């Protein structure tokens, strides 16, 4: 075929038009007229977004344009319409129904909150504050970006994991931290405004029993128990009750700038230990009353029955696992990151299969954190040594957004307030990407 013929064919393809009808589950003022219109078949989601914005603006002169995403038969469009329809075997001759949703991506980047060393742990489960742990041996409570209200002093090595224990509506908050110093510590503070920022507080209970670094911690729904995963290959279960103490009262000297003050603290012993992993336990979660999941460097994810202490389900991937989380449809999907760039997702409800139901591979290095959105069946985030945090939707293989504001490895990430992503890394920064319409 000569050049002229190729050009004519390309022009014919670009001018081919299809009939579409835009639909949405969004409420007013996001609804467009429910009539079919003719559009070029070579449009991508950006061109489709322009059309929807123009339709909205024609019915509302005050409309402010914003980006949209588009679904055809429940799958997000990430190529031209013509390519998508050809790939899926959908006819160009009939009226095509295209659903539009608000584009899920951060609209704002807050100023970073600087720590004195790597930010290794973050918990955004409370809308009132962010809890972080750092290699400087401290835990911190942040009211908002740059505003640290409490400093948790006491660990003698890096804080590797943090978790909020108490329900959202309780004013006196209890949190737990885990550390390379082989201990966990329980802390209590009031979420009201302290008189002097930041207020230094000390643990009311120290949990000892692991023989190596404690790498992960998770609380059950009622908050009366926590579980911890350690480099000693075990998972310990602990009581958080102040009065339920198996150890003795001990007096521990606390470091002060000008003087030393002695405080009495209780030491707790593990209620039980779950044995089975053969290498480091890197991550634990407690999604259901009697069920704990754990991930390990022994290449396995295990589901534990707390009553019997036995693991009842195993999943493998041939790589050392670094993180896991439960969420998605029915809060039943298990997402995990390992010592490769692939984010894997299993559905344990499917009998007889150990293969992941989804695999995402846009990262370029190990994945250290993954977290489901608590109210969405589709959305989750991952954080990696490649310095990026990625936002995923199960309805497409490509990330919805890539946050690359960290200047070094990203070690932890979570959701906050439902519309923000928080992350910490080896650049010693806590970062907040906000205004995400999930």
VOPAGU-2260 file (C-alpha; in pm, 1 decimal, decimal comma):
REM VOPAGU-2260
SITE   aa  ch    i         X         Y         Z
SITE  UNK   A    0       0,0       0,0       0,0
SITE  UNK   A    1     138,9     346,8     -89,5
SITE  UNK   A    2     169,8     637,5     155,1
SITE  UNK   A    3    -136,9     811,0      11,3
SITE  UNK   A    4    -347,6     498,3      63,8
SITE  UNK   A    5    -224,2     463,3     423,1
SITE  UNK   A    6    -313,7     826,1     492,8
SITE  UNK   A    7    -663,0     784,6     345,8
SITE  UNK   A    8    -722,5     472,0     558,8
SITE  UNK   A    9    -601,0     649,7     872,7
SITE  UNK   A   10    -824,6     947,8     798,2
SITE  UNK   A   11   -1121,5     715,2     740,7
SITE  UNK   A   12   -1058,4     543,6    1077,5
SITE  UNK   A   13   -1026,0     874,1    1261,5
SITE  UNK   A   14   -1349,4    1002,8    1109,8
SITE  UNK   A   15   -1552,8     689,1    1186,3
SITE  UNK   A   16   -1831,9     776,4    1429,1
SITE  UNK   A   17   -2036,1     570,0    1671,2
SITE  UNK   A   18   -2361,2     628,4    1856,9
SITE  UNK   A   19   -2325,7     641,6    2234,4
SITE  UNK   A   20   -2541,0     717,0    2536,4
SITE  UNK   A   21   -2373,4     848,5    2852,7
SITE  UNK   A   22   -2518,2     719,2    3182,3
SITE  UNK   A   23   -2414,1     764,1    3544,3
SITE  UNK   A   24   -2502,7     670,4    3900,2
SITE  UNK   A   25   -2390,2    1016,1    4012,5
SITE  UNK   A   26   -2651,9    1257,2    4144,6
SITE  UNK   A   27   -2724,0    1605,6    4011,4
SITE  UNK   A   28   -2551,1    1822,0    3900,0
SITE  UNK   A   29   -2353,0    1536,5    3737,5
SITE  UNK   A   30   -2629,6    1400,1    3512,6
SITE  UNK   A   31   -2632,8    1460,7    3135,4
SITE  UNK   A   32   -2938,3    1415,0    2904,5
SITE  UNK   A   33   -3022,2    1047,6    2844,6
SITE  UNK   A   34   -3010,6    1076,0    2465,2
SITE  UNK   A   35   -2773,1     914,6    2217,5
SITE  UNK   A   36   -2512,4    1124,3    2037,2
SITE  UNK   A   37   -2259,5    1057,2    1761,9
SITE  UNK   A   38   -1888,9    1080,8    1856,1
SITE  UNK   A   39   -1555,6     990,0    1688,7
SITE  UNK   A   40   -1453,3     630,4    1758,7
SITE  UNK   A   41   -1088,2     721,4    1817,2
SITE  UNK   A   42   -1158,9     919,7    2135,6
SITE  UNK   A   43    -977,7     823,6    2456,2
SITE  UNK   A   44   -1106,5     892,1    2808,6
SITE  UNK   A   45    -970,2    1247,1    2787,9
SITE  UNK   A   46   -1179,7    1322,6    2480,0
SITE  UNK   A   47   -1481,8    1154,3    2640,2
SITE  UNK   A   48   -1429,8    1366,4    2951,7
SITE  UNK   A   49   -1433,8    1684,8    2740,5
SITE  UNK   A   50   -1764,3    1579,9    2581,9
SITE  UNK   A   51   -1929,3    1504,6    2919,7
SITE  UNK   A   52   -1806,5    1834,3    3064,0
SITE  UNK   A   53   -1944,4    2020,7    2760,4
SITE  UNK   A   54   -2281,7    1848,0    2801,9
SITE  UNK   A   55   -2289,3    1937,9    3172,6
SITE  UNK   A   56   -2188,8    2296,3    3098,9
SITE  UNK   A   57   -2461,5    2334,8    2835,9
SITE  UNK   A   58   -2720,7    2266,4    3106,0
SITE  UNK   A   59   -2542,2    2458,9    3381,4
SITE  UNK   A   60   -2340,1    2770,1    3296,2
SITE  UNK   A   61   -2173,1    2761,1    3639,3
SITE  UNK   A   62   -2034,0    2411,7    3583,6
SITE  UNK   A   63   -1660,6    2376,5    3664,5
SITE  UNK   A   64   -1492,6    2114,7    3445,3
SITE  UNK   A   65   -1346,3    1808,3    3613,7
SITE  UNK   A   66   -1197,0    1477,8    3490,3
SITE  UNK   A   67   -1412,1    1166,2    3448,7
SITE  UNK   A   68   -1345,4     797,0    3398,7
SITE  UNK   A   69   -1555,7     571,2    3175,9
SITE  UNK   A   70   -1679,6     212,8    3204,1
SITE  UNK   A   71   -1810,3     -15,6    2932,0
SITE  UNK   A   72   -1960,7    -343,7    3056,9
SITE  UNK   A   73   -1808,2    -278,5    3399,5
SITE  UNK   A   74   -1449,4    -228,1    3277,1
SITE  UNK   A   75   -1260,8     100,8    3282,1
SITE  UNK   A   76   -1161,2     232,5    2939,3
SITE  UNK   A   77    -783,8     280,7    2917,6
SITE  UNK   A   78    -740,0     299,3    2536,5
SITE  UNK   A   79    -929,8     450,7    2246,4
SITE  UNK   A   80   -1294,8     350,3    2213,4
SITE  UNK   A   81   -1223,0     174,4    1884,1
SITE  UNK   A   82    -936,0     -27,2    2033,1
SITE  UNK   A   83   -1143,7    -116,0    2340,1
SITE  UNK   A   84   -1445,9    -229,6    2139,4
SITE  UNK   A   85   -1227,4    -429,2    1900,7
SITE  UNK   A   86   -1045,1    -599,4    2189,3
SITE  UNK   A   87   -1372,7    -690,1    2361,1
SITE  UNK   A   88   -1552,5    -788,3    2040,1
SITE  UNK   A   89   -1825,6    -525,5    2085,6
SITE  UNK   A   90   -2012,3    -410,4    1773,4
SITE  UNK   A   91   -1970,7     -52,9    1649,9
SITE  UNK   A   92   -2312,0     -64,0    1487,2
SITE  UNK   A   93   -2537,7     -52,9    1795,4
SITE  UNK   A   94   -2583,4     233,0    2043,4
SITE  UNK   A   95   -2305,9     199,0    2301,2
SITE  UNK   A   96   -2386,0     270,8    2667,4
SITE  UNK   A   97   -2094,1     436,6    2846,6
SITE  UNK   A   98   -2104,1     491,5    3222,4
SITE  UNK   A   99   -1906,6     785,2    3357,9
SITE  UNK   A  100   -1773,1     828,9    3712,9
SITE  UNK   A  101   -1563,4    1096,6    3878,5
SITE  UNK   A  102   -1196,4    1033,2    3810,4
SITE  UNK   A  103   -1032,5     886,9    4121,0
SITE  UNK   A  104    -700,6    1067,1    4163,2
SITE  UNK   A  105    -551,9    1311,0    4417,5
SITE  UNK   A  106    -638,6    1674,3    4354,7
SITE  UNK   A  107    -405,9    1819,8    4618,9
SITE  UNK   A  108     -65,1    1748,8    4774,5
SITE  UNK   A  109     -18,3    1872,1    5132,5
SITE  UNK   A  110     313,3    1999,5    5267,1
SITE  UNK   A  111     528,3    1708,8    5396,1
SITE  UNK   A  112     556,4    1639,0    5770,7
SITE  UNK   A  113     924,0    1587,7    5851,1
SITE  UNK   A  114    1052,5    1320,6    6091,7
SITE  UNK   A  115    1405,7    1276,2    6228,2
SITE  UNK   A  116    1453,3     944,5    6048,3
SITE  UNK   A  117    1274,4     702,9    5814,2
SITE  UNK   A  118     895,3     690,3    5846,4
SITE  UNK   A  119     836,3     316,4    5872,2
SITE  UNK   A  120     471,9     291,5    5986,0
SITE  UNK   A  121     148,2     486,3    5942,6
SITE  UNK   A  122    -215,9     438,3    6051,3
SITE  UNK   A  123    -495,6     658,1    5915,6
SITE  UNK   A  124    -791,6     467,9    6060,6
SITE  UNK   A  125    -894,3     763,6    6281,0
SITE  UNK   A  126   -1032,2    1071,2    6105,5
SITE  UNK   A  127    -903,8    1286,5    6394,2
SITE  UNK   A  128    -532,1    1218,6    6358,8
SITE  UNK   A  129    -256,2    1026,3    6179,3
SITE  UNK   A  130     -33,6     788,2    6377,9
SITE  UNK   A  131     323,6     733,1    6255,6
SITE  UNK   A  132     625,4     532,1    6363,2
SITE  UNK   A  133     984,3     615,8    6277,3
SITE  UNK   A  134    1336,6     479,5    6284,6
SITE  UNK   A  135    1412,8     757,3    6538,4
SITE  UNK   A  136    1244,0     525,8    6798,3
SITE  UNK   A  137     941,0     755,3    6834,7
SITE  UNK   A  138     573,1     734,6    6757,7
SITE  UNK   A  139     394,3    1055,1    6660,5
SITE  UNK   A  140      36,8    1178,8    6643,6
SITE  UNK   A  141     -39,9    1433,8    6369,9
SITE  UNK   A  142    -353,9    1647,0    6376,5
SITE  UNK   A  143    -293,4    1749,7    6018,3
SITE  UNK   A  144       0,7    1805,6    5784,7
SITE  UNK   A  145     291,2    1954,2    5980,1
SITE  UNK   A  146     108,6    1966,7    6315,1
SITE  UNK   A  147     237,1    1701,8    6560,4
SITE  UNK   A  148      26,2    1692,8    6879,3
SITE  UNK   A  149     183,1    1399,4    7069,5
SITE  UNK   A  150     518,4    1222,7    7075,5
SITE  UNK   A  151     532,2     863,8    7205,5
SITE  UNK   A  152     864,0     811,1    7386,7
SITE  UNK   A  153    1004,4     486,2    7519,7
SITE  UNK   A  154    1116,3     245,7    7247,3
SITE  UNK   A  155    1492,5     186,9    7226,2
SITE  UNK   A  156    1500,9      94,5    6856,5
SITE  UNK   A  157    1310,6     173,2    6536,2
SITE  UNK   A  158     929,5     172,8    6553,3
SITE  UNK   A  159     823,8     -72,2    6282,5
SITE  UNK   A  160     442,7     -83,6    6315,9
SITE  UNK   A  161     159,5     121,9    6467,8
SITE  UNK   A  162    -213,4      64,1    6512,8
SITE  UNK   A  163    -508,7     256,4    6656,6
SITE  UNK   A  164    -702,2      29,1    6893,5
SITE  UNK   A  165   -1003,2     224,8    7019,2
SITE  UNK   A  166   -1320,3     302,0    6819,1
SITE  UNK   A  167   -1351,8     628,4    6629,3
SITE  UNK   A  168   -1598,4     793,9    6870,4
SITE  UNK   A  169   -1394,5     746,0    7190,8
SITE  UNK   A  170   -1217,8    1059,9    7313,7
SITE  UNK   A  171    -945,0     881,3    7515,7
SITE  UNK   A  172    -753,0     693,2    7246,1
SITE  UNK   A  173    -545,2     378,9    7292,9
SITE  UNK   A  174    -278,7     289,1    7035,8
SITE  UNK   A  175     -11,7      20,8    7008,2
SITE  UNK   A  176     337,4      41,2    6863,6
SITE  UNK   A  177     584,1    -234,9    6772,3
SITE  UNK   A  178     958,7    -204,9    6750,0
SITE  UNK   A  179    1287,6    -360,0    6656,1
SITE  UNK   A  180    1356,3    -355,8    7032,7
SITE  UNK   A  181    1142,7    -677,2    7043,8
SITE  UNK   A  182     861,8    -514,6    7242,0
SITE  UNK   A  183     515,9    -368,7    7185,7
SITE  UNK   A  184     388,8     -70,5    7385,2
SITE  UNK   A  185      38,2      49,7    7465,6
SITE  UNK   A  186     -28,8     422,6    7491,0
SITE  UNK   A  187    -326,9     631,9    7590,0
SITE  UNK   A  188    -388,5     999,5    7509,6
SITE  UNK   A  189    -673,5    1244,7    7478,2
SITE  UNK   A  190    -761,5    1368,4    7130,3
SITE  UNK   A  191    -850,8    1713,8    7266,3
SITE  UNK   A  192    -615,7    2003,0    7210,9
SITE  UNK   A  193    -300,0    1972,0    7426,0
SITE  UNK   A  194    -180,8    2297,8    7577,8
SITE  UNK   A  195     170,2    2263,9    7440,1
SITE  UNK   A  196     258,1    2105,4    7106,3
SITE  UNK   A  197     383,5    1840,1    7099,9
SITE  UNK   A  198     292,5    1664,8    7426,6
SITE  UNK   A  199     529,7    1384,0    7527,2
SITE  UNK   A  200     361,0    1070,8    7661,2
SITE  UNK   A  201     483,2     733,4    7785,8
SITE  UNK   A  202     340,6     384,8    7748,7
SITE  UNK   A  203     113,2     247,4    8020,7
SITE  UNK   A  204     196,9    -113,8    7930,4
SITE  UNK   A  205     492,8    -292,3    7773,2
SITE  UNK   A  206     436,0    -626,9    7598,8
SITE  UNK   A  207     743,5    -850,2    7594,4
SITE  UNK   A  208     791,7   -1203,6    7468,2
SITE  UNK   A  209     919,3   -1193,5    7110,6
SITE  UNK   A  210    1279,8   -1300,2    7061,8
SITE  UNK   A  211    1344,5   -1070,9    6762,9
SITE  UNK   A  212    1219,6    -751,4    6600,0
SITE  UNK   A  213     840,1    -709,4    6601,6
SITE  UNK   A  214     749,5    -626,9    6243,9
SITE  UNK   A  215     370,0    -587,9    6239,1
SITE  UNK   A  216      75,4    -537,0    6475,2
SITE  UNK   A  217    -303,0    -543,8    6435,1
SITE  UNK   A  218    -598,0    -506,4    6673,9
SITE  UNK   A  219    -925,3    -697,7    6669,2
SITE  UNK   A  220   -1253,5    -512,3    6615,0
SITE  UNK   A  221   -1337,9    -480,4    6985,9
SITE  UNK   A  222    -990,1    -351,9    7070,1
SITE  UNK   A  223    -937,5    -586,9    7366,8
SITE  UNK   A  224    -668,6    -789,4    7185,9
SITE  UNK   A  225    -379,7    -727,4    6947,5
SITE  UNK   A  226    -166,8    -967,6    6748,8
SITE  UNK   A  227     194,1    -917,9    6645,1
SITE  UNK   A  228     420,1   -1073,3    6383,8
SITE  UNK   A  229     793,6   -1099,2    6445,9
SITE  UNK   A  230    1123,0   -1186,7    6284,7
SITE  UNK   A  231    1128,4   -1480,2    6529,7
SITE  UNK   A  232     870,7   -1645,7    6292,8
SITE  UNK   A  233     590,3   -1637,6    6551,8
SITE  UNK   A  234     260,5   -1452,0    6596,6
SITE  UNK   A  235     172,0   -1351,0    6952,2
SITE  UNK   A  236    -170,2   -1255,2    7085,5
SITE  UNK   A  237    -188,1    -998,5    7364,8
SITE  UNK   A  238    -453,4    -845,4    7589,6
SITE  UNK   A  239    -483,6    -465,4    7582,2
SITE  UNK   A  240    -681,9    -448,0    7907,6
SITE  UNK   A  241    -502,8    -227,8    8161,5
SITE  UNK   A  242    -616,2    -448,7    8450,5
SITE  UNK   A  243    -536,7    -776,9    8274,0
SITE  UNK   A  244    -166,8    -796,7    8341,8
SITE  UNK   A  245      26,7   -1118,2    8370,4
SITE  UNK   A  246     353,3    -948,1    8459,3
SITE  UNK   A  247     453,5    -737,5    8758,7
SITE  UNK   A  248     460,5    -361,8    8795,6
SITE  UNK   A  249     804,9    -244,2    8690,7
SITE  UNK   A  250     976,9      89,1    8735,8
SITE  UNK   A  251    1140,7     221,1    8420,4
SITE  UNK   A  252    1343,8     540,3    8400,0
SITE  UNK   A  253    1224,1     780,7    8134,7
SITE  UNK   A  254    1463,8    1009,6    7955,4
SITE  UNK   A  255    1402,0    1379,3    8008,8
SITE  UNK   A  256    1595,6    1673,3    7872,4
SITE  UNK   A  257    1666,9    1835,3    8211,0
SITE  UNK   A  258    1590,3    1566,7    8467,4
SITE  UNK   A  259    1480,6    1207,6    8505,5
SITE  UNK   A  260    1139,3    1095,6    8617,3
SITE  UNK   A  261    1045,3     743,6    8716,8
SITE  UNK   A  262     708,4     603,4    8612,2
SITE  UNK   A  263     551,5     269,6    8691,3
SITE  UNK   A  264     442,0      59,6    8396,4
SITE  UNK   A  265     292,6    -285,5    8369,8
SITE  UNK   A  266     451,0    -559,4    8162,7
SITE  UNK   A  267     224,7    -800,9    7977,1
SITE  UNK   A  268     295,5   -1151,2    7853,1
SITE  UNK   A  269     145,7   -1307,4    7541,6
SITE  UNK   A  270    -191,4   -1478,0    7587,1
SITE  UNK   A  271    -103,6   -1731,4    7315,0
SITE  UNK   A  272     139,0   -1791,5    7030,3
SITE  UNK   A  273      61,8   -1908,8    6675,6
SITE  UNK   A  274     333,4   -2136,6    6536,2
SITE  UNK   A  275     377,7   -2252,6    6178,4
SITE  UNK   A  276     575,3   -1999,5    5978,4
SITE  UNK   A  277     935,9   -2097,6    5912,3
SITE  UNK   A  278    1072,6   -1748,1    5845,6
SITE  UNK   A  279    1006,4   -1385,2    5943,0
SITE  UNK   A  280     640,2   -1287,9    5987,1
SITE  UNK   A  281     629,2    -957,7    5800,1
SITE  UNK   A  282     260,7    -862,2    5826,8
SITE  UNK   A  283     -51,3    -950,0    6028,7
SITE  UNK   A  284    -414,5    -837,4    6000,4
SITE  UNK   A  285    -718,5    -918,4    6216,0
SITE  UNK   A  286   -1020,5    -869,8    5985,6
SITE  UNK   A  287   -1270,1   -1099,2    6164,5
SITE  UNK   A  288   -1341,9   -1193,3    6526,4
SITE  UNK   A  289   -1179,0   -1536,1    6520,9
SITE  UNK   A  290    -954,6   -1495,6    6215,6
SITE  UNK   A  291    -601,8   -1360,6    6175,7
SITE  UNK   A  292    -408,9   -1353,2    5847,3
SITE  UNK   A  293     -29,8   -1343,2    5836,8
SITE  UNK   A  294     228,9   -1298,4    5561,7
SITE  UNK   A  295     583,9   -1426,9    5585,3
SITE  UNK   A  296     919,2   -1441,9    5415,5
SITE  UNK   A  297     858,7   -1819,1    5391,6
SITE  UNK   A  298     649,3   -1732,2    5077,0
SITE  UNK   A  299     316,3   -1808,5    5246,3
SITE  UNK   A  300       5,2   -1623,4    5358,3
SITE  UNK   A  301    -176,6   -1811,4    5634,3
SITE  UNK   A  302    -527,6   -1782,3    5772,9
SITE  UNK   A  303    -545,2   -1868,5    6142,5
SITE  UNK   A  304    -833,7   -1986,3    6358,8
SITE  UNK   A  305    -774,6   -1808,0    6689,1
SITE  UNK   A  306    -978,0   -2060,5    6890,2
SITE  UNK   A  307    -772,7   -2362,0    6781,9
SITE  UNK   A  308    -444,8   -2185,0    6702,8
SITE  UNK   A  309    -428,1   -2368,3    6368,7
SITE  UNK   A  310    -372,3   -2228,5    6020,4
SITE  UNK   A  311    -667,6   -2329,7    5803,6
SITE  UNK   A  312    -576,7   -2176,8    5465,9
SITE  UNK   A  313    -241,7   -2121,2    5295,3
SITE  UNK   A  314    -157,6   -1913,5    4987,2
SITE  UNK   A  315     182,4   -1911,6    4816,6
SITE  UNK   A  316     356,8   -1707,9    4545,8
SITE  UNK   A  317     721,4   -1815,8    4544,2
SITE  UNK   A  318     836,6   -1480,0    4682,1
SITE  UNK   A  319     896,3   -1341,8    5031,9
SITE  UNK   A  320     585,0   -1149,4    5138,3
SITE  UNK   A  321     617,4    -799,8    5287,5
SITE  UNK   A  322     256,5    -687,3    5342,0
SITE  UNK   A  323    -108,4    -787,9    5316,1
SITE  UNK   A  324    -457,6    -647,7    5366,8
SITE  UNK   A  325    -817,1    -771,6    5343,0
SITE  UNK   A  326   -1088,3    -575,5    5162,3
SITE  UNK   A  327   -1274,7    -542,4    4835,6
SITE  UNK   A  328   -1599,3    -729,7    4771,1
SITE  UNK   A  329   -1736,6    -861,0    5100,2
SITE  UNK   A  330   -1408,6    -750,8    5263,5
SITE  UNK   A  331   -1291,3   -1097,1    5157,1
SITE  UNK   A  332   -1017,0   -1031,4    4900,5
SITE  UNK   A  333    -656,4   -1060,4    5016,7
SITE  UNK   A  334    -404,0    -818,7    4863,3
SITE  UNK   A  335     -33,3    -874,6    4920,1
SITE  UNK   A  336     301,1    -728,9    4819,6
SITE  UNK   A  337     623,0    -928,5    4800,3
SITE  UNK   A  338     990,9    -908,4    4708,9
SITE  UNK   A  339     904,1    -835,8    4345,8
SITE  UNK   A  340     709,3    -555,0    4168,6
SITE  UNK   A  341     375,9    -743,3    4150,3
SITE  UNK   A  342      70,3    -662,3    4361,7
SITE  UNK   A  343    -129,5    -985,4    4393,9
SITE  UNK   A  344    -491,0   -1035,9    4500,7
SITE  UNK   A  345    -649,3   -1365,0    4609,3
SITE  UNK   A  346   -1010,9   -1460,0    4671,6
SITE  UNK   A  347   -1004,8   -1725,1    4949,7
SITE  UNK   A  348   -1376,9   -1790,9    4892,6
SITE  UNK   A  349   -1294,8   -1969,9    4566,7
SITE  UNK   A  350   -1232,5   -2335,8    4655,2
SITE  UNK   A  351    -960,4   -2543,8    4498,3
SITE  UNK   A  352    -751,1   -2259,7    4360,8
SITE  UNK   A  353    -440,4   -2097,1    4502,5
SITE  UNK   A  354    -374,3   -1864,1    4208,9
SITE  UNK   A  355    -427,8   -1488,1    4245,0
SITE  UNK   A  356    -743,7   -1351,0    4081,6
SITE  UNK   A  357    -568,3   -1020,1    3999,0
SITE  UNK   A  358    -204,6    -921,4    3941,6
SITE  UNK   A  359     -82,6    -563,7    3891,3
SITE  UNK   A  360     272,3    -505,6    3773,6
SITE  UNK   A  361     340,8    -133,9    3720,9
SITE  UNK   A  362     587,5     -98,7    4011,1
SITE  UNK   A  363     957,2    -152,1    3940,2
SITE  UNK   A  364    1070,2    -275,5    4282,8
SITE  UNK   A  365     953,2    -455,0    4598,5
SITE  UNK   A  366     611,7    -365,2    4738,9
SITE  UNK   A  367     618,4    -276,5    5109,8
SITE  UNK   A  368     257,2    -174,3    5176,8
SITE  UNK   A  369     -91,5    -228,6    5036,6
SITE  UNK   A  370    -424,7    -107,0    5169,7
SITE  UNK   A  371    -787,5    -139,1    5056,2
SITE  UNK   A  372   -1026,9     154,2    5070,3
SITE  UNK   A  373   -1274,8      73,2    5348,8
SITE  UNK   A  374   -1585,6     173,3    5149,7
SITE  UNK   A  375   -1495,9      60,2    4797,1
SITE  UNK   A  376   -1502,4    -284,2    4640,4
SITE  UNK   A  377   -1256,2    -174,6    4373,4
SITE  UNK   A  378    -991,6      63,9    4509,8
SITE  UNK   A  379    -662,4      -3,3    4686,1
SITE  UNK   A  380    -315,8     147,3    4711,9
SITE  UNK   A  381      37,6       7,4    4708,7
SITE  UNK   A  382     374,5     152,6    4810,7
SITE  UNK   A  383     712,3      41,0    4687,6
SITE  UNK   A  384    1088,4      70,8    4714,3
SITE  UNK   A  385    1064,8     237,8    4370,7
SITE  UNK   A  386     957,7     558,0    4553,9
SITE  UNK   A  387     599,8     549,2    4424,7
SITE  UNK   A  388     253,4     508,2    4573,5
SITE  UNK   A  389       1,5     371,7    4323,0
SITE  UNK   A  390    -377,2     390,1    4329,9
SITE  UNK   A  391    -551,9      89,7    4173,1
SITE  UNK   A  392    -899,9      -0,5    4054,0
SITE  UNK   A  393    -978,1    -371,0    3999,3
SITE  UNK   A  394   -1163,0    -277,9    3678,8
SITE  UNK   A  395    -843,4    -190,1    3492,2
SITE  UNK   A  396    -487,6    -324,1    3480,8
SITE  UNK   A  397    -324,4      20,6    3491,8
SITE  UNK   A  398    -292,3     242,6    3800,6
SITE  UNK   A  399    -545,7     525,9    3826,1
SITE  UNK   A  400    -278,8     752,9    3975,1
SITE  UNK   A  401      92,4     740,0    4054,9
SITE  UNK   A  402     218,5     954,2    4343,3
SITE  UNK   A  403     592,7    1008,0    4315,5
SITE  UNK   A  404     654,3    1297,1    4557,3
SITE  UNK   A  405     875,0    1084,3    4787,1
SITE  UNK   A  406    1246,3    1120,2    4716,1
SITE  UNK   A  407    1338,4     769,8    4834,7
SITE  UNK   A  408    1186,2     429,0    4913,6
SITE  UNK   A  409     822,6     433,7    5032,8
SITE  UNK   A  410     785,6     207,1    5337,3
SITE  UNK   A  411     422,3     251,3    5445,1
SITE  UNK   A  412      88,7     385,9    5320,2
SITE  UNK   A  413    -275,3     406,7    5427,3
SITE  UNK   A  414    -603,2     583,7    5356,4
SITE  UNK   A  415    -714,9     875,0    5575,9
SITE  UNK   A  416   -1064,0    1025,6    5607,2
SITE  UNK   A  417   -1175,9     824,0    5304,9
SITE  UNK   A  418   -1044,2    1079,3    5054,1
SITE  UNK   A  419    -671,2    1106,1    5131,9
SITE  UNK   A  420    -367,8     880,5    5088,8
SITE  UNK   A  421     -93,9     904,9    5351,4
SITE  UNK   A  422     253,4     759,6    5306,6
SITE  UNK   A  423     593,7     756,7    5473,0
SITE  UNK   A  424     937,7     665,9    5353,8
SITE  UNK   A  425    1313,3     675,5    5367,3
SITE  UNK   A  426    1307,3    1048,6    5288,0
SITE  UNK   A  427    1181,6    1093,8    5650,1
SITE  UNK   A  428     858,5    1251,0    5526,1
SITE  UNK   A  429     492,5    1183,8    5593,5
SITE  UNK   A  430     303,0    1287,7    5282,0
SITE  UNK   A  431     -71,1    1347,0    5235,7
SITE  UNK   A  432    -237,3    1336,2    4892,1
SITE  UNK   A  433    -591,8    1460,3    4940,6
SITE  UNK   A  434    -928,6    1535,1    4776,1
SITE  UNK   A  435    -967,7    1192,7    4612,1
SITE  UNK   A  436   -1331,8    1126,9    4517,0
SITE  UNK   A  437   -1364,3     752,5    4583,4
